[in-house]
Amino acid sequence: QVQLVESGGGLVQAGGSLRLSCTASGRTFPGYAMGWFRQAPGKEREFVAVIWWTGGSTHYADSVKGRFTISRDNAKNTDYLQMNSLKPEDTAVYYCAASRDDSWPPLKYDYWGQGTQVTVSS
């Protein structure tokens, strides 16, 4: 079992930056690919970014490429989502997720956090 806790959400003006963190506890964190998803009001949850358990590979949604960066520190059991040049359409609840799927990018995620709200004002 893996428990995931997100932090770092908040309110920011358009063009600003936020860094989200996801700290894992439980089973061995380094063995999991870590992803971020988001869900805006009235919309389905969508993929944002994922990082391989070694940190050597990353994959992003087209909507965030060049603005968001995912990274991880396995010694701290934490991964990060640096979000720059934020837009109002980035407003959503952001969820951290862990995957043991060997596919790349992962096709399914095994554990989810509770989410953190990100609000970007225009």
N, C-alpha and C positions, 0 to 999 in steps of 0.2 A: 504494500500500500504506500502511496505517495500523497503527501498533503502539500498543496500549493497555496501560497498567500501572496497576492499582488499588493503593491503600494506605489505611490507616486502620482496618482491621478490628481486632477484638480481643474481649476478654471484658468484659462490663458487666452490672451488676445491672438487674433489671427497673425501669423508670422512668427509667433513665439515658439518656445521649445518646452518639452517636458521629458523626463526620463522615468519610465516605469521599471519597477523591479518585481521579480518573482522569486521568492525564496521557497525552496523545497525541503521537506523533511520526510523521514521514513526510509524507504528502500533506496538503493544506491542511485544517487542523482546523475552521476556521469554517464550512466548507461542509457539515458533517455534523450531523444531529440526533444527540444523545447520549442513550443510555438506560441504565437499570439494571435488571437482572434478578436473581433469586435462586433458589437451589435448595437445599431442605432434604433431609436424608437420606431416601431412599425416596420422594421426591416428584419431580414433574416441575418443570422450570424454569418460573418464572412472572415475568411482567412486574411491575415496581415503579413506574418513573417514566421520563419522557422529556422532553427539552427541545429546542425547535427551534433551528436553528443560530444564529439571531439572538438567542436567549434570550427572545424575546417571547411564546412560547407554551410551556406545560407541560401534562402530562397524568399522572395518577396512578392507580394501582390503588386500588380502594375500601378495601382493607385498610390502606392507609398514609395516606390523605387526612387532612390535619389534623395529622399527626405527622411526616411526612417532607417535606423541601423540596429540590428539585433546582435547581441554578444552574450557571452556567458563566462562565469568564473566558477569552475567546478570546485575549487578549494572552498568557496563560500556557499556552494549549493544554490547559486543565484544566477538568473539570467536577466538581461536588461533589454529594454526597447527605448532607444534614444529617438525622440520624435522632434524633428526640426521643421521649420516653415509650415507650421500647422495651419489648417484651413477649417472653416466652420463645418465642412462636410466630414471632418475627422471626428466630430463629436459622437461619442458612443460609450458604452461600457466595454472595457477591454478585459479580455480573459486570457490568462496564462494556461497552457496545457502541456502535458507530457506524453510522449509516445515511445513505445517500444517497437513500433513497426519498422521492419528492415527496409521498407521501400523508401525511395527518395524522389520527391518529398513524401513524407509519411501520408498514408491514406486514412489512418484512423488514430485517434488520440485516446489514451487510457484514463487519464486523470485531468481534472479541471479545477481551477481556482474559482473563487466567488466573484471575482470581477472588481474593477476599479473604474470610477466614472472619469471620463475626460470630456471637458466642455470647452469648445473654442468659440469665442465671441467674435463677431465681425466688427 
